[in-house]
Amino acid sequence: MPIPITNPDDPRIEAYRAVRERDLAGREKRFVAEGEVVLRVLLRQSRFSVESLLLSEGRIEGLRDVTDGLSEAVPVYAASRQVMDAIVGFPIHRGVLAIARRAPLPAVEELLTGLPERALVVGLVGLANHDNVGGIFRNAAAFGAQAVLLDPQTCDPLYRKAIRVSVGGALVVPFTRAPSPDAMVGALENAGFDVIALTPSGREILSRIPRSPRAALLLGAEGPGLPPALLERTRTVSIPMSGGFDSLNVATTSGIALHHLAGTGMEN
């Protein structure tokens, strides 16, 4: 049965207090999942361990199938809407939160070695916008990408907002961090990937390139894009646009490119 919480200062729900402030400060080896759809995706992922749930009283019956399937070691807390809002520090309209433990990140080479002979990977360089990172993970999950690589400047895909925007995609697609963009490209090349850098000044057109069995799509931040040194050592590709307009959102761009690179079975 859910454990009722009537006092926002109850120490049992300390992990949920001031959610936005802790989003910025970090939660050590934990993260917050928000919303029913994300919670259901989270519970299907074996590499994450759920530590507790906090639900508004109005959401309990609709999630009975979820809570009934949890281990007795995972407490489910229930609070009124007012108490829950006071705990998290803002109106939590979805009324569903969970605390889960992060999985250790593998080395880039280890992650790539474990991929199948035919694989699609996404590399993110300098993406600091959580909405864009969440949108890219959503597209990566939708088009069957096997992994996402992040450089040190790309934001955390397990930030609460990024997970929510990804509709749980950030929990589905395995990811890890590379020490630098150059190290990312080097590891991809060593693993036999055709490294494709998306840029408005690309030497090739996306729709005209063949689909490689092992392809890696590199995406940079809107505005600065990918570093010039990285473009010089990779295959550069563009998406032509009407009237010289070259300002597609990077998450939208990722969807177009991944759709093309995934194709049917990623055949040449």
Backbone bond lengths (Angstrom), bond angles and torsions (degrees), N, CA, C in turn:
res aa  C-N    CA-C-N  psi(-1)  N-CA   C-N-CA  omega(-1)  CA-C   N-CA-C  phi
1 M - - - 1.458 - - 1.534 109.48 -
2 P 1.333 117.59 143.13 1.465 119.53 176.90 1.524 111.77 -58.77
3 I 1.309 115.60 145.42 1.465 122.64 179.53 1.525 108.18 -90.95
4 P 1.321 118.37 116.03 1.471 119.55 -176.82 1.528 111.88 -70.57
5 I 1.332 115.14 137.33 1.462 122.49 176.01 1.527 107.46 -120.02
6 T 1.300 116.43 116.86 1.471 120.74 -178.49 1.522 112.89 -111.38
7 N 1.334 116.28 -13.59 1.467 121.17 -178.33 1.526 109.04 -116.54
8 P 1.324 118.63 119.96 1.468 120.23 -179.83 1.530 113.48 -59.42
9 D 1.329 116.95 -20.01 1.460 120.92 -179.34 1.526 112.71 -92.14
10 D 1.320 117.33 7.79 1.463 120.83 179.42 1.536 109.56 -56.85
11 P 1.330 118.93 123.09 1.473 120.62 -176.78 1.521 113.94 -64.17
12 R 1.319 117.86 -18.55 1.461 119.54 -178.88 1.523 113.35 -67.66
13 I 1.326 116.48 -23.07 1.464 119.19 -179.06 1.539 110.95 -110.21
14 E 1.327 116.20 27.54 1.461 121.39 -179.69 1.529 112.08 -55.57
15 A 1.318 118.20 -36.45 1.467 121.75 -177.54 1.532 112.51 -63.15
16 Y 1.335 117.48 -19.90 1.470 121.30 -177.63 1.527 112.33 -97.83
17 R 1.312 117.67 -2.90 1.454 120.06 -174.05 1.536 111.16 -74.10
18 A 1.339 116.49 136.85 1.465 123.21 176.41 1.528 110.90 51.32
19 V 1.321 116.09 61.31 1.465 121.96 -173.00 1.524 112.21 -56.68
20 R 1.318 118.38 -47.09 1.463 120.03 -175.47 1.524 112.00 -64.57
21 E 1.347 116.96 -41.23 1.455 119.59 178.84 1.521 110.65 -62.41
22 R 1.320 116.98 -39.98 1.466 119.76 -179.62 1.524 111.95 -75.84
23 D 1.328 116.55 -24.82 1.464 118.65 172.80 1.529 109.36 -56.82
24 L 1.327 116.54 -39.84 1.460 121.30 -177.15 1.524 111.65 -81.90
25 A 1.319 116.87 -36.64 1.461 120.25 -177.00 1.518 112.88 -81.38
26 G 1.320 116.94 -24.14 1.456 120.80 -179.08 1.514 112.14 97.08
27 R 1.318 115.68 156.47 1.470 121.81 -178.59 1.523 111.13 -125.00
28 E 1.308 116.53 33.84 1.458 121.50 -177.41 1.529 109.54 57.61
29 K 1.313 118.74 -112.19 1.464 120.51 -174.56 1.528 112.56 -104.36
30 R 1.327 116.82 24.78 1.458 120.92 -178.17 1.524 111.19 -123.39
31 F 1.324 116.78 165.84 1.455 121.91 174.57 1.517 109.26 -148.09
32 V 1.338 115.95 165.00 1.459 122.44 -179.47 1.520 109.61 -108.56
33 A 1.317 116.39 132.71 1.459 122.52 172.58 1.521 107.89 -108.85
34 E 1.324 116.98 135.68 1.469 121.68 -173.87 1.516 111.02 -125.29
35 G 1.320 116.86 131.40 1.455 121.63 174.55 1.519 112.78 98.86
36 E 1.333 115.34 153.02 1.467 120.64 -176.65 1.524 112.76 -64.04
37 V 1.330 117.40 -45.56 1.468 119.50 -177.90 1.521 110.52 -60.19
38 V 1.337 116.31 -46.61 1.469 120.36 179.99 1.521 110.96 -64.00
39 L 1.326 117.18 -40.62 1.465 120.11 179.39 1.528 110.85 -60.72
40 R 1.310 116.98 -44.27 1.475 119.82 -179.32 1.527 110.81 -64.98
41 V 1.337 117.92 -37.32 1.465 120.59 175.93 1.524 109.94 -65.37
42 L 1.326 116.65 -45.18 1.462 121.37 -179.76 1.518 111.70 -55.72
43 L 1.313 117.25 -44.59 1.463 120.94 -175.24 1.528 112.51 -69.67
44 R 1.333 117.11 -13.62 1.467 120.17 176.88 1.528 112.82 -90.83
45 Q 1.345 117.15 -4.55 1.455 121.02 -176.62 1.525 110.24 -99.36
46 S 1.309 116.19 115.74 1.467 119.96 -175.01 1.514 113.20 -72.33
47 R 1.364 118.47 -19.91 1.461 118.43 -175.32 1.530 113.30 -82.14
48 F 1.334 117.51 -5.35 1.462 120.88 177.46 1.530 110.01 -113.29
49 S 1.310 115.63 139.74 1.458 121.40 179.51 1.525 109.20 -107.90
50 V 1.329 117.33 118.69 1.465 121.92 179.66 1.524 108.98 -81.66
51 E 1.333 116.33 129.25 1.464 120.81 -176.70 1.519 112.89 -97.86
52 S 1.339 117.65 -33.91 1.465 120.24 179.70 1.520 109.78 -168.04
53 L 1.342 115.48 164.49 1.464 122.74 175.13 1.515 108.69 -125.59
54 L 1.334 115.34 147.21 1.456 121.84 171.30 1.523 107.48 -127.95
55 L 1.335 115.97 116.47 1.465 121.81 -175.61 1.517 110.68 -120.82
56 S 1.321 115.46 145.97 1.459 118.39 169.54 1.525 107.78 -74.73
57 E 1.305 116.25 151.45 1.468 120.43 -174.15 1.526 112.19 -57.65
58 G 1.336 117.20 -31.54 1.457 120.23 -178.01 1.518 114.15 -73.96
59 R 1.339 117.66 -10.37 1.459 120.36 -178.12 1.531 113.09 -100.87
60 I 1.308 117.53 -4.46 1.465 120.23 -171.71 1.522 112.15 -64.13
61 E 1.310 118.21 -49.82 1.462 120.24 -176.01 1.527 111.63 -64.12
62 G 1.333 117.09 -40.18 1.457 120.63 -179.02 1.521 113.43 -67.66
63 L 1.332 116.35 -17.25 1.465 120.56 179.84 1.526 111.83 -112.99
64 R 1.319 116.12 18.89 1.463 120.01 -177.96 1.532 111.45 -59.77
65 D 1.334 117.07 -36.71 1.470 118.64 179.05 1.518 111.81 -65.08
66 V 1.327 116.33 -29.70 1.465 120.59 177.94 1.520 110.55 -75.14
67 T 1.310 117.06 -50.53 1.459 120.20 -175.30 1.528 111.88 -68.16
68 D 1.323 116.75 -33.00 1.468 119.11 179.07 1.527 111.89 -66.68
69 G 1.331 116.48 -25.43 1.460 119.26 -178.51 1.511 114.47 -90.25
70 L 1.328 117.73 -0.94 1.459 120.86 -179.08 1.519 111.89 -80.03
71 S 1.319 115.16 153.46 1.462 120.69 172.63 1.520 109.57 -64.66
72 E 1.318 116.41 149.45 1.468 120.36 177.78 1.527 111.41 -63.98
73 A 1.338 116.86 -16.85 1.456 120.78 179.56 1.531 112.47 -77.84
74 V 1.339 116.97 -9.18 1.472 121.31 180.00 1.521 109.09 -101.80
75 P 1.321 118.87 104.48 1.464 119.79 -179.50 1.524 112.44 -70.93
76 V 1.317 115.72 143.07 1.464 122.33 175.36 1.515 107.24 -115.37
77 Y 1.324 116.01 113.35 1.460 121.13 -179.42 1.521 109.35 -97.42
78 A 1.333 116.26 143.97 1.465 121.71 179.55 1.520 109.13 -128.38
79 A 1.333 115.72 135.73 1.461 120.38 -179.08 1.515 109.40 -141.86
80 S 1.313 115.80 157.13 1.461 119.74 173.74 1.519 108.56 -66.65
81 R 1.317 115.67 162.74 1.464 119.48 179.84 1.534 110.93 -57.97
82 Q 1.321 117.27 -41.29 1.459 120.72 -178.26 1.528 111.43 -65.69
83 V 1.322 116.51 -43.39 1.466 120.15 -179.66 1.533 110.11 -67.78
84 M 1.332 116.52 -41.06 1.453 119.50 179.88 1.531 111.23 -63.58
85 D 1.327 116.73 -41.72 1.462 120.36 177.49 1.523 110.93 -61.44
86 A 1.320 116.74 -39.49 1.462 120.93 179.32 1.527 111.47 -67.18
87 I 1.312 116.88 -35.01 1.466 121.19 179.13 1.523 110.70 -66.37
88 V 1.341 116.40 -51.99 1.467 119.78 -172.86 1.515 112.97 -83.08
89 G 1.334 117.99 -18.08 1.456 121.04 174.14 1.515 115.41 94.54
90 F 1.320 118.14 4.66 1.463 121.99 175.64 1.529 107.65 -162.43
91 P 1.342 118.24 162.05 1.477 119.71 179.88 1.527 111.04 -62.86
92 I 1.302 117.05 114.99 1.465 121.80 -176.91 1.530 107.64 -97.14
93 H 1.322 116.67 84.67 1.462 122.55 -168.39 1.525 113.23 -62.42
94 R 1.325 117.31 -31.03 1.461 118.54 -178.61 1.518 112.61 -76.99
95 G 1.319 116.85 -22.80 1.461 120.73 175.30 1.513 115.13 66.53
96 V 1.335 117.97 20.98 1.467 121.80 -177.89 1.522 108.96 -138.38
97 L 1.331 116.41 118.44 1.453 121.71 176.02 1.527 109.32 -135.08
98 A 1.319 115.69 149.88 1.466 120.79 175.32 1.516 108.53 -141.80
99 I 1.312 116.49 146.85 1.455 122.93 172.29 1.523 107.52 -105.82
100 A 1.324 116.53 128.73 1.470 120.82 179.97 1.520 109.29 -132.47
101 R 1.308 115.22 157.05 1.459 121.36 179.82 1.523 109.78 -93.84
102 R 1.327 115.26 136.19 1.456 121.28 178.37 1.523 111.42 -68.26
103 A 1.323 115.94 148.86 1.458 120.98 172.37 1.526 108.38 -88.51
104 P 1.326 118.99 145.73 1.471 120.74 177.10 1.527 110.42 -60.33
105 L 1.335 116.80 141.24 1.460 120.61 179.54 1.527 109.36 -83.14
106 P 1.335 117.74 128.78 1.468 119.66 176.90 1.522 110.71 -75.77
107 A 1.312 116.66 163.61 1.462 120.52 171.11 1.530 108.66 -64.74
108 V 1.330 116.78 152.16 1.461 120.58 -179.06 1.525 110.69 -56.61
109 E 1.339 116.40 -45.81 1.464 120.37 -177.91 1.526 110.90 -62.31
110 E 1.320 116.77 -37.95 1.470 120.48 179.06 1.522 110.96 -64.84
111 L 1.326 117.00 -43.36 1.465 120.42 -179.92 1.526 110.50 -64.45
112 L 1.329 117.56 -44.79 1.458 120.81 -177.83 1.524 111.59 -67.84
113 T 1.322 116.85 -36.61 1.467 120.35 -179.88 1.522 111.70 -62.10
114 G 1.320 116.27 -32.30 1.462 120.04 -177.58 1.515 114.82 -82.16
115 L 1.336 118.11 -0.58 1.462 120.87 -177.83 1.526 110.61 -81.45
116 P 1.337 116.94 155.86 1.478 120.15 178.93 1.518 111.79 -69.02
117 E 1.350 115.58 171.36 1.461 120.91 -179.18 1.522 110.98 -59.90
118 R 1.324 116.50 -38.99 1.470 121.09 174.14 1.515 107.89 -101.75
119 A 1.323 116.45 120.03 1.464 119.04 -174.39 1.526 110.75 -150.41
120 L 1.323 114.54 151.78 1.459 122.71 176.93 1.522 107.78 -125.84
121 V 1.328 116.20 125.20 1.463 122.29 -176.85 1.523 108.67 -124.66
122 V 1.335 116.51 148.67 1.464 122.41 175.75 1.521 108.12 -115.82
123 G 1.338 116.74 134.81 1.458 121.76 175.32 1.522 109.96 -116.41
124 L 1.328 117.39 127.92 1.462 122.13 -178.25 1.522 109.83 -111.93
125 V 1.329 115.81 129.04 1.461 121.90 -177.21 1.522 109.95 -124.78
126 G 1.318 116.94 113.84 1.465 121.84 173.98 1.512 115.69 71.89
127 L 1.324 119.17 24.83 1.467 121.41 179.52 1.524 109.87 -89.45
128 A 1.331 115.73 107.46 1.456 120.74 -176.53 1.528 113.20 -101.23
129 N 1.327 117.51 -1.54 1.459 121.55 -177.29 1.529 109.91 -94.52
130 H 1.339 116.33 119.38 1.464 120.23 -175.94 1.529 112.46 -66.46
131 D 1.324 117.27 -32.69 1.469 119.80 178.07 1.524 110.53 -64.07
132 N 1.334 116.54 -43.66 1.459 120.14 179.98 1.529 111.32 -66.16
133 V 1.322 116.37 -43.89 1.466 119.37 179.46 1.529 110.24 -63.34
134 G 1.328 116.98 -41.88 1.464 119.90 176.88 1.517 111.99 -62.39
135 G 1.336 116.84 -42.39 1.457 120.74 178.95 1.520 112.06 -64.11
136 I 1.331 117.42 -38.26 1.462 120.89 179.19 1.525 110.52 -67.15
137 F 1.326 117.42 -41.28 1.462 119.70 177.51 1.528 110.70 -64.28
138 R 1.320 116.94 -36.02 1.469 119.69 177.10 1.525 109.95 -61.84
139 N 1.337 116.77 -44.47 1.460 120.54 178.60 1.521 111.76 -67.87
140 A 1.323 116.78 -38.26 1.467 120.58 178.96 1.525 110.54 -60.88
141 A 1.332 116.15 -42.27 1.466 119.84 177.84 1.526 110.68 -67.34
142 A 1.331 116.94 -40.36 1.468 120.85 -176.98 1.522 112.21 -65.85
143 F 1.346 117.61 -35.52 1.454 120.70 -175.61 1.528 112.89 -103.97
144 G 1.315 116.29 14.69 1.460 120.23 169.30 1.505 116.38 76.99
145 A 1.340 118.31 25.15 1.464 119.46 174.80 1.525 109.02 -63.79
146 Q 1.326 116.36 138.96 1.461 120.25 -176.80 1.526 113.40 -87.51
147 A 1.338 117.73 -17.26 1.464 119.73 -178.05 1.522 110.10 -163.97
148 V 1.326 115.03 156.86 1.465 122.41 172.13 1.526 107.35 -127.03
149 L 1.331 115.88 131.68 1.458 121.96 176.24 1.527 108.79 -106.86
150 L 1.317 117.06 138.15 1.461 122.68 -177.83 1.521 109.75 -120.20
151 D 1.326 116.75 139.89 1.458 118.66 172.31 1.528 108.19 -85.86
152 P 1.337 119.64 172.39 1.469 120.91 -175.75 1.525 114.35 -62.07
153 Q 1.336 118.17 -25.23 1.471 120.58 -177.26 1.530 113.48 -86.93
154 T 1.298 118.69 -12.74 1.467 120.71 179.88 1.519 110.13 -75.51
155 C 1.328 116.43 139.16 1.467 120.83 -173.53 1.532 111.67 -70.95
156 D 1.310 114.72 168.39 1.455 123.30 -174.23 1.529 111.25 -73.19
157 P 1.336 118.70 118.72 1.472 119.76 178.42 1.526 112.91 -70.32
158 L 1.340 117.83 -12.44 1.462 120.47 176.67 1.532 112.20 -98.05
159 Y 1.319 116.81 11.51 1.457 120.72 166.68 1.530 107.36 -62.56
160 R 1.311 117.77 139.86 1.464 121.72 -172.38 1.526 113.27 -51.53
161 K 1.333 117.13 -44.70 1.461 120.04 -177.48 1.521 111.14 -68.99
162 A 1.329 117.64 -37.88 1.463 120.58 178.83 1.523 110.90 -63.58
163 I 1.333 116.74 -41.92 1.466 120.01 177.70 1.517 110.31 -62.26
164 R 1.339 116.11 -43.93 1.463 120.04 -177.56 1.524 111.13 -63.62
165 V 1.345 117.08 -45.89 1.468 120.64 179.33 1.523 110.64 -63.51
166 S 1.326 117.10 -34.67 1.467 120.57 -179.90 1.520 112.31 -74.75
167 V 1.346 117.55 -6.17 1.462 123.63 -176.04 1.543 109.76 54.17
168 G 1.316 114.95 37.40 1.459 120.47 179.04 1.516 114.11 90.31
169 G 1.332 118.10 -4.38 1.459 120.51 -179.98 1.519 112.76 -59.87
170 A 1.338 116.86 -32.31 1.463 120.62 178.45 1.525 111.94 -66.60
171 L 1.333 116.52 -17.58 1.463 121.03 177.05 1.520 111.63 -91.75
172 V 1.326 116.44 -17.88 1.463 121.56 -174.02 1.525 111.81 -92.34
173 V 1.339 117.02 -46.46 1.463 120.92 -174.80 1.526 109.72 -85.83
174 P 1.334 118.91 121.74 1.469 120.78 178.34 1.525 110.81 -60.68
175 F 1.322 116.20 144.78 1.467 120.24 178.88 1.522 109.84 -145.23
176 T 1.318 114.77 161.59 1.463 121.06 172.57 1.515 108.21 -157.34
177 R 1.336 116.14 173.20 1.461 121.07 -178.81 1.523 110.69 -108.38
178 A 1.329 114.80 141.28 1.461 121.82 173.26 1.527 108.29 -97.69
179 P 1.321 118.16 150.89 1.472 120.31 -179.68 1.524 113.26 -62.25
180 S 1.331 117.40 -27.42 1.468 122.10 -178.54 1.523 108.66 -163.34
181 P 1.340 118.37 163.27 1.460 119.61 175.35 1.525 112.70 -58.29
182 D 1.340 117.48 -40.21 1.466 120.40 179.01 1.524 111.27 -62.97
183 A 1.340 116.17 -41.54 1.468 119.52 178.45 1.522 110.57 -65.13
184 M 1.323 117.32 -35.24 1.461 121.34 177.45 1.529 110.78 -61.78
185 V 1.331 115.87 -49.74 1.473 120.04 -178.90 1.519 110.43 -64.71
186 G 1.330 116.98 -41.10 1.457 119.84 179.41 1.514 112.54 -61.21
187 A 1.328 116.22 -42.29 1.469 119.89 179.03 1.521 111.05 -65.42
188 L 1.333 117.01 -39.02 1.470 120.68 178.66 1.527 110.91 -65.42
189 E 1.324 116.27 -43.29 1.463 119.92 179.00 1.523 110.88 -63.18
190 N 1.319 116.46 -42.97 1.466 120.14 179.86 1.524 112.09 -64.38
191 A 1.336 116.44 -27.30 1.465 120.74 179.37 1.524 112.20 -88.79
192 G 1.335 116.97 6.69 1.463 120.63 175.12 1.511 115.28 83.13
193 F 1.348 117.82 23.16 1.463 120.31 -179.37 1.518 111.06 -90.48
194 D 1.320 115.65 142.32 1.453 123.37 169.18 1.523 106.33 -80.90
195 V 1.332 116.96 106.93 1.466 121.19 -173.40 1.524 109.45 -88.45
196 I 1.320 115.92 117.35 1.461 123.10 -174.34 1.530 108.88 -115.04
197 A 1.332 115.66 115.10 1.466 121.21 -179.68 1.518 109.21 -98.23
198 L 1.321 116.24 122.94 1.464 120.33 -178.24 1.528 109.32 -88.96
199 T 1.325 116.65 124.83 1.459 122.05 -178.39 1.522 109.61 -156.40
200 P 1.350 119.63 145.92 1.467 121.20 178.37 1.526 112.86 -59.05
201 S 1.331 117.23 -24.25 1.471 120.60 -179.02 1.525 112.17 -96.54
202 G 1.322 117.34 19.79 1.454 121.21 -176.83 1.516 113.71 -57.86
203 R 1.330 115.69 144.61 1.466 121.15 -178.60 1.531 112.17 -78.12
204 E 1.325 117.16 -18.34 1.459 121.73 178.73 1.527 109.53 -122.83
205 I 1.329 115.49 162.99 1.461 121.57 178.91 1.524 108.70 -104.50
206 L 1.319 115.75 132.47 1.461 121.50 -173.79 1.524 112.27 -51.12
207 S 1.317 117.88 -47.81 1.465 121.12 -173.49 1.538 113.01 -67.65
208 R 1.314 116.71 -12.32 1.463 119.85 -176.30 1.527 113.57 -104.91
209 I 1.315 117.71 -4.97 1.462 118.14 -178.50 1.526 109.71 -88.25
210 P 1.321 117.69 143.94 1.468 120.26 178.36 1.514 110.46 -71.19
211 R 1.311 116.01 155.49 1.465 121.06 179.36 1.520 108.99 -85.50
212 S 1.303 116.55 118.83 1.464 121.27 -179.12 1.524 110.39 -84.37
213 P 1.337 117.19 148.00 1.470 119.50 176.52 1.534 112.39 -60.15
214 R 1.331 116.34 -35.97 1.464 120.80 176.93 1.527 107.44 -124.56
215 A 1.318 116.18 104.98 1.461 121.63 -176.11 1.520 109.92 -123.10
216 A 1.333 115.35 141.41 1.461 121.57 175.99 1.519 108.61 -125.13
217 L 1.322 116.97 123.56 1.460 122.94 -179.28 1.519 109.25 -99.72
218 L 1.338 117.06 120.07 1.465 121.93 178.17 1.522 109.81 -98.27
219 L 1.328 116.00 132.30 1.463 122.13 179.99 1.528 109.48 -128.15
220 G 1.341 116.23 137.45 1.455 121.65 177.79 1.509 111.31 -112.13
221 A 1.317 116.03 174.99 1.461 121.84 -179.02 1.522 110.60 -68.48
222 E 1.332 115.56 149.31 1.465 119.94 175.94 1.528 109.14 -63.06
223 G 1.311 116.58 136.30 1.465 120.70 -176.89 1.514 110.11 100.12
224 P 1.339 118.11 -86.67 1.467 118.99 -177.92 1.521 114.08 -68.66
225 G 1.327 117.66 -29.91 1.460 120.60 -179.27 1.519 111.66 68.61
226 L 1.315 115.66 -158.24 1.464 121.20 -179.75 1.529 110.06 -80.14
227 P 1.330 118.28 148.24 1.473 121.25 179.68 1.525 111.39 -60.39
228 P 1.339 118.12 141.79 1.468 121.71 -179.68 1.532 113.06 -54.64
229 A 1.331 117.21 -39.32 1.463 120.04 -179.41 1.526 111.33 -62.94
230 L 1.342 115.67 -33.21 1.462 119.49 178.96 1.531 110.83 -73.15
231 L 1.325 116.27 -36.86 1.466 120.52 178.73 1.526 111.11 -66.36
232 E 1.317 116.47 -32.45 1.460 119.93 -178.39 1.526 112.43 -67.66
233 R 1.322 117.16 -28.82 1.469 120.02 -175.30 1.523 113.29 -102.18
234 T 1.340 117.70 5.02 1.461 120.46 -177.45 1.529 110.89 -126.03
235 R 1.308 115.09 172.20 1.455 122.65 176.03 1.520 107.73 -83.47
236 T 1.320 118.18 115.38 1.462 120.87 -175.51 1.522 110.81 -96.67
237 V 1.330 115.20 136.53 1.463 122.01 -174.24 1.523 109.08 -135.86
238 S 1.323 116.25 143.38 1.466 121.15 179.25 1.520 110.87 -123.60
239 I 1.336 114.93 163.63 1.463 122.37 172.69 1.527 106.67 -115.64
240 P 1.334 118.84 106.66 1.467 120.72 -178.83 1.534 110.91 -59.95
241 M 1.324 115.21 142.97 1.467 120.45 -179.84 1.527 110.07 -131.24
242 S 1.301 114.89 158.43 1.458 121.48 -176.05 1.524 111.44 -68.78
243 G 1.314 116.11 136.92 1.459 121.57 173.07 1.506 114.63 63.21
244 G 1.315 116.90 25.64 1.462 119.74 179.42 1.517 113.99 73.79
245 F 1.302 117.56 9.52 1.467 121.48 179.67 1.518 108.70 -72.95
246 D 1.332 117.30 125.34 1.460 119.54 -174.91 1.529 111.41 -132.48
247 S 1.333 115.86 41.40 1.455 118.79 -173.93 1.519 113.12 -123.98
248 L 1.323 117.65 45.59 1.460 120.38 173.53 1.514 110.05 -67.51
249 N 1.309 117.03 140.89 1.454 121.40 172.03 1.524 109.50 -58.08
250 V 1.343 117.02 140.22 1.467 119.93 -174.18 1.527 112.03 -64.23
251 A 1.331 117.57 -32.71 1.464 119.26 177.59 1.528 110.54 -68.18
252 T 1.344 116.92 -41.46 1.466 120.67 176.17 1.524 110.51 -62.55
253 T 1.321 115.62 -43.39 1.464 120.79 178.25 1.524 111.02 -58.91
254 S 1.319 116.29 -41.33 1.468 119.44 -179.51 1.522 110.87 -61.63
255 G 1.327 117.07 -37.99 1.458 120.05 179.26 1.515 112.31 -63.83
256 I 1.344 116.88 -42.59 1.466 121.13 179.17 1.528 110.06 -63.62
257 A 1.334 115.65 -47.51 1.466 120.23 -176.72 1.521 111.63 -67.75
258 L 1.319 117.88 -42.62 1.467 120.44 -179.50 1.525 111.35 -66.12
259 H 1.326 116.44 -36.55 1.462 119.80 177.01 1.529 109.93 -60.14
260 H 1.335 116.91 -43.25 1.463 119.91 179.83 1.519 111.76 -68.92
261 L 1.343 116.95 -44.19 1.457 119.98 -175.42 1.534 112.05 -72.15
262 A 1.318 116.66 -30.54 1.463 119.31 178.60 1.518 110.02 -71.53
263 G 1.333 117.25 -45.63 1.458 122.10 177.77 1.518 111.32 50.41
264 T 1.324 115.86 -141.25 1.469 121.60 176.36 1.508 107.27 -112.88
265 G 1.313 116.59 101.46 1.453 120.31 179.62 1.517 112.19 72.55
266 M 1.333 119.62 10.00 1.446 124.45 -179.88 1.532 111.89 53.07
267 E 1.295 116.09 44.70 1.465 120.34 -178.28 1.531 110.15 -87.61
268 N 1.334 115.24 150.24 1.471 120.00 177.12 1.536 110.16 -67.59
